[in-house]
C-alpha cells in the first residue's frame, strides 16, 4: 500500500492541561467561597469555645465540599476507570480475534505498518520487528502496474474499502499465488481515517 495519505491533524495537547487547570480553579474557588460562607454563618452563632467553633467550622465546610469533590473528582475518576477497563477488555477481545482470523495487516493513516498477525508473518517469512514502521509496498510482487494501485487508493479514499485479487512477494523473494485482499479504512468519531486493516484470504 503506497504512502499517499495526508497526515492527520495533531491532537490538541493543551486540552488536558486546560481541563486540569479548570478543575483546580473550580476546587480552589469552591473552598474559598464556602469557607467565607461558613465564617459568615459562624458570626451569627452564639460565642463558643475555640475548639468547638473550629470543629463546627470543619464539619460544615466538609459537608458542603463533599458534593463538589464527588461531582468533580470522585465521579469522573470512577467513570475513567470504568472506561479504561472497557477499553482494555475490548482490546483483549480484538487481539484474540485478530490472531484467529486470516492473515492480517494493520497500518496507521499514513500506511505505515503497526501490526501483523502470526499467520501473516508466517506466510511471508518476516518477523514483526522487520516490518513495523515500513510501508506495505515492500511486499510488491512487481506484477501490478501503477494504475492498479492508483485505482486501489482512489476506491479506498472515496468508499473506505477496497477488495481485489493481488499477488505479493515473500521475504525470500518468492511470489505467492493470487489471493483475495480486502482493505478497510478505520475511522474515528470525526470520520477521520486512523488506520487501515488488510485481510488476506489465501
Helices and strands as residue ranges (DSSP letters): H 14-44, H 50-69, I 70-74, H 75-100, E 103-108, E 113-116, H 118-124, H 128-131, G 136-139, H 146-159, E 161-166, E 179-187, E 193-201
